[in-house]
Amino acid sequence: METSKFKDGLSYGEVLTLKRKTIKKEIRNLYSKLNFTNLKLKAVLEKMQHIMEHNILQLHLNNIHDMVKHLKHIKDLKLKKKINRLIKKEDLTTQKKEKKHKFHDRVFNMSNTTLTSQELDLLGKGLKHNPIYNITNKEMEKLVVDTETIIQSLRTTEEEKDRLRNHCAYEIKRS
């Protein structure tokens, strides 16, 4: 079974594992904040019990309870929307794997001339493409003779001419 890889080299399973770990970490952080807030509320409640009368305190606590209930409802809605968005993103990634991207043609013929598939392939390789050209022995001999004629016509020392011959021979052999 072939597993697809994302841009950063992770497989689909590894991405899901990372998502789960991230969500678990976020949940742990929220629970720690919740525990800290509960401790603060208990401390505030104890102070209020010493300061206020029982009836007034109950009235304030009921109002606070209603506000907290409303805020919790809003937070639950936000979390449900977030989960739905994450599920939709996951669905989109699985759909993207199924689609194959079609590239545009590299060569757009704007002339009236019909090009063969070989010509289109060659043009598609781009401007920097250097086609391989096999030089025959006769052409190679002509190149060597022309090079030697040019070197002989130079007004330099024999040592310099030998250095140029060696360099030209090296370049010819290399190509």
C-alpha positions as CSV (number, residue, x, y, z in Angstrom):
1,M,0.0,0.0,0.0
2,E,1.4,3.3,-1.1
3,T,1.2,6.2,1.4
4,S,1.0,9.7,0.0
5,K,3.4,12.3,1.4
6,F,2.7,16.0,2.1
7,K,5.1,18.8,1.2
8,D,7.1,18.5,4.4
9,G,7.6,14.7,3.9
10,L,5.0,13.5,6.4
11,S,2.5,10.8,5.6
12,Y,-1.2,11.2,6.0
13,G,-1.2,9.1,9.2
14,E,1.6,11.1,10.7
15,V,-0.3,14.3,10.0
16,L,-3.4,12.9,11.7
17,T,-1.3,11.9,14.7
18,L,0.2,15.4,14.9
19,K,-3.3,16.9,14.7
20,R,-4.5,14.6,17.6
21,K,-1.5,15.5,19.7
22,T,-2.1,19.2,19.1
23,I,-5.8,19.0,20.0
24,K,-5.0,16.9,23.2
25,K,-2.4,19.5,24.2
26,E,-4.9,22.3,23.7
27,I,-7.5,20.5,25.8
28,R,-4.9,19.9,28.6
29,N,-4.1,23.7,28.6
30,L,-7.8,24.6,28.8
31,Y,-8.3,22.2,31.7
32,S,-5.4,23.7,33.6
33,K,-6.8,27.2,33.0
34,L,-10.2,25.9,34.2
35,N,-8.7,24.5,37.4
36,F,-6.9,27.7,38.1
37,T,-10.0,29.7,37.5
38,N,-12.0,27.4,39.8
39,L,-9.5,28.0,42.6
40,K,-9.7,31.7,42.2
41,L,-13.5,31.6,42.3
42,K,-13.5,29.5,45.5
43,A,-11.2,32.1,47.1
44,V,-13.5,34.9,46.0
45,L,-16.6,33.0,47.2
46,E,-15.1,32.6,50.7
47,K,-14.3,36.3,50.9
48,M,-17.8,37.2,49.7
49,Q,-19.4,34.9,52.3
50,H,-17.6,36.8,55.1
51,I,-18.6,40.2,53.7
52,M,-22.2,39.8,52.3
53,E,-25.5,38.7,53.7
54,H,-26.7,35.2,52.6
55,N,-29.7,36.4,50.5
56,I,-27.8,39.1,48.6
57,L,-24.9,36.7,48.0
58,Q,-27.3,34.0,46.6
59,L,-28.8,36.6,44.3
60,H,-25.4,37.6,42.9
61,L,-24.3,34.0,42.6
62,N,-27.5,33.2,40.6
63,N,-26.8,36.1,38.2
64,I,-23.2,35.0,37.8
65,H,-24.3,31.4,37.3
66,D,-26.6,32.5,34.5
67,M,-23.9,34.6,32.8
68,V,-21.4,31.6,33.0
69,K,-24.0,29.3,31.5
70,H,-24.6,31.7,28.6
71,L,-20.8,32.1,28.0
72,K,-20.3,28.3,28.2
73,H,-23.0,27.9,25.5
74,I,-21.3,30.4,23.3
75,K,-17.9,28.7,23.8
76,D,-19.4,25.3,23.0
77,L,-20.8,26.7,19.7
78,K,-17.4,28.1,18.8
79,L,-15.7,24.7,19.6
80,K,-18.3,22.9,17.5
81,K,-17.7,25.2,14.6
82,K,-13.9,24.7,14.9
83,I,-14.3,20.9,14.9
84,N,-16.6,21.1,11.9
85,R,-14.0,23.2,10.1
86,L,-11.2,20.8,10.9
87,I,-13.4,17.9,9.7
88,K,-14.1,19.8,6.4
89,K,-10.4,20.5,5.9
90,E,-9.6,16.8,6.4
91,D,-12.2,16.0,3.8
92,L,-10.7,18.5,1.4
93,T,-7.2,17.0,1.8
94,T,-8.6,13.5,1.0
95,Q,-10.4,15.0,-2.1
96,K,-7.3,16.7,-3.3
97,K,-5.4,13.5,-3.3
98,E,-7.9,12.0,-5.7
99,K,-7.7,14.9,-8.2
100,K,-4.8,14.9,-10.6
101,H,-3.5,18.3,-11.6
102,K,-3.3,19.0,-15.3
103,F,-0.5,21.3,-16.3
104,H,-0.8,23.7,-19.2
105,D,1.1,23.0,-22.4
106,R,4.7,24.4,-22.2
107,V,4.6,25.4,-25.9
108,F,1.9,27.6,-27.4
109,N,2.1,27.7,-31.2
110,M,1.0,31.2,-32.3
111,S,2.0,30.6,-35.9
112,N,0.1,29.0,-38.7
113,T,2.8,26.3,-39.0
114,T,1.9,22.9,-37.7
115,L,4.6,21.4,-35.4
116,T,5.3,17.7,-35.0
117,S,5.3,16.1,-31.6
118,Q,9.1,15.8,-31.8
119,E,9.4,19.6,-32.5
120,L,7.0,20.3,-29.6
121,D,9.0,18.1,-27.3
122,L,12.2,19.9,-28.2
123,L,10.7,23.3,-27.8
124,G,9.2,22.2,-24.5
125,K,12.7,21.6,-23.0
126,G,13.1,25.4,-22.9
127,L,15.6,28.0,-24.0
128,K,18.5,26.7,-22.0
129,H,18.3,23.2,-23.5
130,N,21.5,22.3,-25.3
131,P,20.7,19.4,-27.8
132,I,23.3,16.7,-28.1
133,Y,25.1,16.8,-31.4
134,N,27.4,14.0,-32.5
135,I,30.4,15.3,-34.4
136,T,31.8,13.1,-37.1
137,N,35.5,12.3,-37.5
138,K,35.8,14.6,-40.5
139,E,34.2,17.5,-38.6
140,M,36.6,16.8,-35.6
141,E,39.6,16.8,-37.9
142,K,38.5,20.1,-39.5
143,L,38.1,21.6,-36.0
144,V,41.6,20.5,-34.9
145,V,43.1,21.9,-38.1
146,D,41.3,25.2,-37.8
147,T,42.4,25.5,-34.1
148,E,46.0,24.8,-35.0
149,T,45.9,27.3,-37.9
150,I,44.6,30.0,-35.5
151,I,47.2,29.1,-32.9
152,Q,50.0,29.3,-35.5
153,S,48.9,32.7,-36.6
154,L,49.1,34.2,-33.1
155,R,52.1,36.4,-32.2
156,T,53.0,34.8,-28.9
157,T,55.8,32.6,-27.6
158,E,56.0,28.8,-28.4
159,E,55.3,28.1,-24.7
160,E,52.1,30.1,-24.8
161,K,51.1,28.4,-28.1
162,D,51.7,25.0,-26.4
163,R,49.6,26.0,-23.4
164,L,46.8,27.1,-25.8
165,R,47.0,23.8,-27.7
166,N,46.8,21.8,-24.5
167,H,43.8,23.8,-23.3
168,C,42.0,23.5,-26.7
169,A,42.7,19.7,-26.8
170,Y,41.3,19.3,-23.3
171,E,38.1,21.2,-24.2
172,I,37.7,19.3,-27.4
173,K,38.1,15.9,-25.6
174,R,35.8,17.1,-22.8
175,S,32.9,17.8,-25.3
